[in-house]
């Protein structure tokens, strides 16, 4: 899958998470803001996730992989913090909202990638 499609999927999944969860807010420009944050999320995913998985390997083994949900939340939290620092407009009320946001983003991303692969 191309990088453009992945950024579009990330932007769409972030949009869904913001629409569903009251703890996630977006105050930037709708289309461009989500696309830039989707790209930012992809970069944070590529850089931070492998390091976190390596460091959290014992927790991943003990929890049968469920700790990956926490890793997803930390990655989304880092993207939200970068978004706030760059004044892109994505914000979260706390870790609970970020955790649920990461869950929604993961599920929507999985669904969209599955749908696009079948076509």
C-alpha positions in Angstrom: 0.0 0.0 0.0 1.4 3.4 -0.9 2.4 6.1 1.5 -0.4 8.4 0.2 -3.1 5.8 0.9 -1.6 5.1 4.4 -1.7 8.9 5.2 -5.3 9.1 4.0 -6.3 6.1 6.1 -4.6 7.6 9.2 -6.3 10.9 8.6 -9.7 9.2 8.2 -9.2 7.1 11.3 -8.2 10.2 13.3 -11.3 12.0 12.0 -13.5 9.1 13.1 -11.9 9.1 16.6 -12.4 12.8 17.0 -16.1 12.5 15.9 -16.8 9.6 18.3 -14.9 10.5 21.4 -15.6 13.6 23.4 -12.1 13.7 25.0 -10.4 14.2 21.6 -10.8 17.6 20.0 -9.6 19.1 16.8 -9.6 22.9 16.2 -7.6 23.1 13.0 -8.5 23.2 9.4 -10.6 20.1 8.7 -9.0 18.4 5.6 -5.5 19.7 5.7 -5.1 19.4 9.4 -6.1 15.8 9.5 -3.8 15.0 6.6 -0.8 16.7 8.2 -1.5 15.0 11.5 -2.0 11.6 9.7 1.5 12.1 8.2 2.8 13.0 11.6 1.2 9.9 13.1 2.9 7.8 10.5 6.3 9.3 11.2 5.9 8.8 15.0 4.7 5.3 14.3 7.8 4.5 12.3 10.2 6.0 14.7 8.8 5.4 18.2 6.8 2.1 17.9 9.8 -0.2 17.3 11.7 1.2 20.2 8.7 0.9 22.5 8.0 -2.7 21.4 11.6 -3.7 22.1 11.6 -2.0 25.5 8.1 -3.5 26.4 8.8 -7.0 25.1 8.6 -8.6 28.6 5.2 -6.9 29.2 4.0 -8.0 25.7 4.9 -11.6 26.5 3.3 -11.6 29.9 0.1 -9.9 28.8 -0.1 -12.0 25.6 0.2 -8.9 23.4 -2.4 -6.8 25.2 0.2 -4.3 26.2 0.4 -3.3 22.5 -2.8 -1.3 23.2 -0.8 0.8 25.7 2.0 1.2 23.1 -0.6 2.4 20.6 -1.8 4.9 23.1 1.7 6.2 23.8 2.3 6.6 20.1 -0.9 8.6 19.7 -0.1 10.6 22.8 3.3 11.6 21.2 1.5 12.5 18.0 -1.0 14.7 19.9 1.8 16.4 21.8 3.6 17.1 18.6 0.4 18.4 17.1 -0.1 20.8 20.0 3.6 21.9 19.8 3.2 22.6 16.0 -0.3 24.2 16.6 -2.1 21.7 14.3 -5.2 21.6 16.5 -5.4 18.0 17.9 -5.8 17.8 21.6 -6.7 15.2 24.3 -8.2 15.5 27.7 -6.0 12.8 29.2 -4.6 9.3 29.0 -8.1 7.7 29.0 -9.2 9.7 26.0 -5.9 9.0 24.3 -6.2 5.3 25.0 -9.7 5.1 23.6 -8.6 7.2 20.7 -5.8 4.8 19.9 -8.3 1.9 20.1 -10.6 3.6 17.6 -7.8 4.6 15.3 -6.4 1.1 15.3 -9.8 -0.5 14.6 -10.7 2.0 11.8 -7.3 1.7 10.2 -7.6 -2.1 10.3 -11.0 -2.0 8.7 -10.0 0.4 6.0 -6.8 -1.5 5.1 -8.8 -4.7 5.0 -11.4 -3.2 2.8 -8.9 -1.6 0.4 -6.9 -4.9 0.1 -9.9 -6.8 -1.0 -10.5 -4.4 -3.9 
